[in-house]
Amino acid sequence: MSWKHPIFWTLLALATISAQAQWEIEESHTTASLRGVANPGGGVAWASGTNGTVVRTEDGGYLWQTCAIPPGAEKLDFRGIQAFDENTAIIMSSGTGDLSRIYKTTDGCQTWTLLFTNPDKEGFFDALQFTDPTHGFLLGDPVTRGSFTGFALFRTDDGGHSFHFLAIPGNAADPKTHGVFAASNSSLFAHHTDLVFVTGGTAGPSLFFENLTAAEPSATSFLLPLAKGEAGGAFSVALTYPGPHQGEQKSLGGPIRGVIVGGDYKNPESTTGTAIYMQAKHPELVTTPPHGFRSAVAYDAEAKTWITIGPNGTDISTDDGKNWKPLLPTAQDTPDADKNWNALALPFVVGPKGRIGKLRTNALDLTTRKP
């Protein structure tokens, strides 16, 4: 076939696209369902899940080590993890009342210390985010404390050794109709004293902004055009600051870009109400949605690409979340490399049955390259 023939260029374009590699599946040495993952850098990564499971790697995922189970945590579900280096990490379990706990290790997960247990009998921890090794925030389902009924927010300023409750006006929510999904530890975004979190439930999904720097902290909220119901809503939020510091997470006081993903986890194939994008603080419905329910979203600053994952696939966006397209497996990947994922901490992704993947270094570059 002549190189001048139009079909030649079509085939060349398809070959270029099909060359993209995707998630390289790694051996985690566990069958636990993994929903927490953290990447502090330098080849170090941590992941957490059911049955008190925590695993870690110091060599970029070549070898994953099974950690000691924290005391009394054999049946706990660790849905959130924050790691600061190869030795220090904080994990969050999710469950009703005292099944929601915070543990910390400083010796590479050989030993753990219980730092905090949910003080609310009907409370439920959903997400844990630290802005640095000292300051962090903890989000839970709505609770009633005296005259306050709303989402449970806690703050720590000593590395998790103590948490204090934040009863913020404007944060009102009915425990019967509002909730937060503890699906990927990314329903909460924190940067110093600025907080954003997303919710679901029969009352409808919402986006909450908490400005804790004001003299009198308060919350503002927006209803979101995402799937609605007991299994529907917003599951994950990620923000990035555009311009000279592309990819850095900045204060909400400056111009930001963001993406929120979710949907109905009981109807994972539905594309209705699965994502919105944000410019500054204004959420907008996407033009082309991800191809089903999505539980986590993250931004790759180097590739200038958003990536979102879920049980039925992986999608990417190169236009700030307005349009999404699937990232499909190739001959270099297992046939289901794009599927069965819960949480992201790029380049790592985790899922059920001990599933861990790592994004190949050329995956996003080749996908976004125009022939």
C-alpha positions in Angstrom: 0.0 0.0 0.0 1.3 3.4 -0.9 2.1 5.8 1.9 0.1 8.4 0.0 -3.1 6.2 0.3 -5.5 7.6 3.0 -6.0 4.2 4.5 -2.2 4.1 5.2 -2.5 7.1 7.5 -5.6 5.6 9.2 -3.8 2.4 10.0 -0.8 4.3 11.2 -3.0 6.3 13.5 -4.6 3.2 14.9 -1.2 1.6 15.4 0.0 4.7 17.3 -3.0 4.6 19.5 -2.9 0.8 20.1 0.8 1.2 21.2 -0.3 2.9 24.3 0.3 0.7 27.4 -1.7 1.2 30.5 -1.9 -0.4 34.0 0.9 -2.9 34.8 -0.6 -5.4 37.3 1.6 -6.0 40.3 1.8 -8.8 42.9 0.4 -7.5 46.2 0.6 -10.7 48.1 -2.9 -10.2 49.5 -6.5 -10.9 48.6 -7.9 -8.1 50.6 -10.2 -5.5 49.0 -8.0 -2.4 48.7 -9.5 1.1 48.9 -6.7 3.2 50.3 -3.5 4.1 48.5 -0.8 6.8 49.1 2.3 7.8 47.1 4.7 10.0 49.1 7.3 9.7 46.3 10.8 8.3 45.9 9.5 4.9 44.9 7.6 4.5 48.2 3.8 3.7 48.1 1.4 2.3 50.7 -2.1 0.6 50.3 -4.7 -0.5 52.7 -7.9 -2.5 52.8 -10.1 -5.1 54.5 -9.1 -7.5 57.3 -6.6 -5.0 58.8 -4.5 -5.1 55.6 -1.7 -2.7 54.9 1.0 -3.2 52.3 3.9 -1.0 51.2 6.7 -0.8 48.6 10.0 1.0 48.6 11.1 0.2 45.1 8.3 1.6 42.9 6.1 -1.5 43.2 8.5 -4.2 42.2 8.1 -5.8 45.6 5.1 -5.2 48.0 5.6 -6.0 51.7 2.8 -7.1 53.9 2.7 -5.0 57.1 1.9 -6.1 60.6 -1.8 -5.8 61.5 -2.5 -3.0 64.0 -3.6 -4.3 67.4 -7.3 -5.3 67.5 -7.7 -4.5 63.8 -8.0 -8.0 62.3 -11.5 -7.3 61.1 -11.3 -3.6 60.3 -11.6 -2.1 56.9 -8.8 0.4 56.2 -10.3 2.6 53.5 -8.0 5.6 53.9 -4.2 6.0 54.2 -1.9 8.9 54.3 1.9 8.2 54.0 4.8 10.7 54.4 7.8 8.5 53.7 8.9 4.8 53.9 8.5 4.7 57.7 5.5 7.0 58.5 1.9 6.5 57.6 -1.5 7.0 59.1 -4.5 4.7 58.3 -8.2 5.2 58.7 -10.8 2.4 59.2 -14.4 2.8 58.2 -17.3 1.4 60.1 -20.1 2.4 62.5 -19.0 3.8 65.9 -15.8 2.4 67.3 -15.1 0.5 64.1 -13.9 3.8 62.7 -10.3 4.3 64.0 -7.0 6.0 63.2 -3.7 4.2 63.6 -0.1 5.4 63.0 3.2 3.8 62.3 6.7 5.5 62.4 8.8 2.3 61.9 7.8 1.2 58.5 4.6 -0.6 59.7 6.4 -3.0 62.1 4.2 -1.6 64.9 1.1 0.6 65.0 -0.3 3.0 67.6 -4.1 3.6 68.0 -4.5 7.4 67.9 -8.2 8.1 67.7 -11.6 6.2 67.8 -14.8 7.6 66.6 -16.5 9.3 69.6 -19.9 9.2 68.0 -21.9 6.0 68.4 -23.6 6.3 65.0 -20.6 8.0 63.3 -18.8 6.6 60.3 -15.3 7.8 59.0 -15.2 8.3 55.3 -12.0 10.2 54.3 -8.7 11.3 55.8 -6.4 13.9 54.2 -3.3 15.6 55.5 -1.7 18.7 54.1 1.6 17.9 55.7 2.8 15.5 58.4 1.4 17.7 61.1 -1.9 19.0 59.9 -4.8 16.9 58.7 -8.6 16.6 58.4 -11.0 13.7 58.9 -14.5 13.5 57.4 -17.4 11.4 58.5 -21.1 10.9 57.9 -23.6 13.3 59.5 -24.0 13.1 63.3 -25.9 15.0 66.0 -24.0 16.7 68.8 -26.2 18.9 71.0 -27.8 21.5 68.7 -25.5 20.7 65.8 -26.5 18.1 63.2 -24.2 17.9 60.2 -21.2 16.2 58.6 -18.6 15.2 61.1 -15.4 17.1 60.5 -12.3 16.7 62.7 -8.9 18.5 62.6 -5.5 17.5 63.9 -2.5 19.8 64.3 -0.1 17.3 65.9 0.2 14.5 63.4 -3.0 12.7 64.3 -2.2 12.3 68.0 -5.3 14.4 68.8 -8.4 15.4 66.8 -10.9 18.1 67.6 -14.5 18.4 66.3 -15.4 21.2 63.9 -19.0 22.3 64.2 -19.1 24.6 61.2 -22.3 26.6 60.4 -23.6 25.8 57.0 -22.5 22.2 57.3 -26.0 21.0 58.2 -27.1 17.6 56.9 -29.8 15.0 57.8 -28.2 11.6 58.7 -31.2 9.9 57.1 -30.8 11.5 53.6 -27.2 12.7 53.4 -23.9 10.7 53.4 -20.4 10.5 52.2 -19.0 7.5 50.2 -15.9 5.9 51.7 -15.0 4.4 48.3 -11.5 5.8 47.6 -10.5 8.2 50.4 -11.0 11.0 47.9 -14.4 12.5 48.8 -12.4 15.1 50.8 -9.8 17.5 49.4 -7.6 19.5 51.9 -5.0 22.2 51.4 -3.9 23.8 54.6 -7.1 25.4 56.0 -9.2 25.1 52.9 -11.5 22.1 52.6 -13.7 20.7 49.9 -15.8 17.6 50.2 -18.5 15.9 48.1 -21.6 13.9 49.2 -24.4 11.7 48.1 -27.6 10.2 49.3 -31.3 10.6 48.6 -31.2 14.3 49.3 -28.9 14.7 46.2 -25.2 15.0 45.8 -23.5 18.2 47.0 -20.2 20.0 47.0 -19.2 21.7 50.2 -16.5 24.4 50.6 -15.2 25.1 54.0 -13.2 28.3 54.5 -11.5 27.7 57.9 -9.3 30.9 57.6 -12.2 33.2 58.2 -12.8 34.8 61.6 -16.1 32.8 61.8 -15.7 29.6 59.7 -18.7 28.6 57.7 -19.6 26.3 54.8 -21.1 27.0 51.4 -22.6 24.2 49.3 -23.8 23.5 45.8 -26.1 20.8 44.6 -24.5 18.8 41.9 -26.0 17.4 38.6 -24.9 13.9 39.4 -26.7 10.6 40.0 -29.0 10.7 43.0 -30.2 8.0 45.4 -29.0 5.7 48.2 -26.3 4.4 45.8 -25.7 7.6 43.9 -23.9 10.8 44.2 -20.4 12.3 44.2 -17.6 9.9 45.2 -14.3 11.8 44.5 -13.0 15.3 44.1 -9.6 16.6 42.9 -8.4 20.1 42.4 -5.4 21.7 40.7 -4.1 25.2 40.3 -3.5 26.2 36.6 -0.9 28.5 35.3 2.8 28.7 36.3 2.4 26.1 39.0 0.4 23.6 36.8 -0.5 20.6 38.8 0.1 22.0 42.3 -2.8 21.9 44.7 -3.4 25.5 45.9 -5.7 27.5 48.2 -9.3 27.9 47.1 -8.6 31.6 47.2 -6.9 31.4 43.8 -8.1 30.3 40.4 -8.5 26.5 40.4 -9.6 23.7 38.1 -11.3 20.6 39.4 -13.1 17.4 38.6 -15.8 15.5 40.6 -16.7 12.0 39.6 -19.3 9.5 40.8 -22.6 8.0 39.6 -24.6 5.1 40.8 -22.4 2.2 42.1 -25.3 -0.2 41.8 -25.6 0.7 38.1 -21.9 0.9 37.1 -22.6 0.9 33.3 -24.7 4.0 33.4 -23.0 7.1 32.1 -25.6 9.5 33.4 -24.4 11.8 36.1 -20.9 10.4 36.4 -18.8 13.6 36.3 -18.6 17.4 36.4 -15.7 19.8 36.0 -15.1 23.0 37.9 -13.6 26.4 36.9 -12.9 28.4 40.0 -15.8 27.4 42.3 -18.4 26.8 39.5 -19.3 23.2 38.8 -20.4 22.4 35.2 -21.8 19.2 33.7 -19.3 17.6 31.3 -19.9 17.3 27.6 -18.7 13.7 27.1 -18.9 11.7 30.4 -16.8 8.8 31.6 -18.1 5.4 30.5 -19.7 4.5 33.7 -19.6 4.9 37.5 -16.3 6.2 38.7 -15.0 6.1 42.3 -11.8 8.1 42.1 -10.1 10.9 40.0 -6.6 12.4 39.9 -4.6 14.7 37.8 -1.3 14.0 36.1 0.5 17.3 35.8 3.3 16.2 33.5 0.9 14.8 30.9 -1.7 17.5 31.7 -4.3 14.8 31.9 -7.1 13.9 34.2 -7.7 10.2 34.9 -10.6 8.5 36.5 -11.2 4.8 37.4 -14.0 2.5 38.4 -15.3 -1.1 38.2 -15.9 -1.1 34.5 -13.1 1.0 33.1 -10.6 3.8 33.0 -11.2 7.2 31.3 -9.0 10.2 30.6 -9.5 13.9 29.8 -7.1 16.4 28.3 -9.4 19.4 28.3 -9.9 20.0 32.1 -12.6 17.4 32.5 -15.0 18.6 29.8 -14.7 15.5 27.6 -13.6 11.9 28.5 -12.4 8.9 26.5 -11.6 5.4 27.5 -8.0 4.3 28.2 -8.1 0.8 26.8 -5.8 -2.2 27.3 -3.3 -3.2 24.6 -1.3 -6.3 23.8 1.1 -5.3 26.6 -1.7 -5.3 29.2 -3.9 -8.0 30.7 -7.4 -7.9 28.9 -9.0 -6.4 32.0 -6.2 -3.9 32.9 -8.6 -1.0 32.7 -11.3 -2.5 35.0 -11.9 -3.4 38.7 -10.3 -0.4 40.3 -11.3 1.5 43.5 -8.7 4.2 44.3 -5.8 6.2 42.8 -2.6 7.8 43.9 -0.8 8.1 40.6 1.0 6.2 39.3 -0.6 3.6 41.5 -4.2 2.2 41.5 -5.8 -0.4 43.8 -8.9 -2.5 43.7 -10.6 -5.7 45.0 -8.9 -9.0 45.7 -5.6 -7.4 46.3 -5.4 -5.8 42.9 -2.6 -3.2 42.5 -1.6 -1.6 39.2 1.0 1.0 38.1 0.5 3.4 35.2 3.2 2.7 32.6 5.4 5.8 32.0 4.3 6.2 28.4 0.6 5.5 28.8 -0.7 9.0 28.9 1.9 10.5 26.5 1.0 8.1 23.7 -2.7 8.4 24.3 -2.7 12.1 23.9 -0.3 12.2 21.0 -1.9 13.2 17.7 -0.9 11.3 14.6 
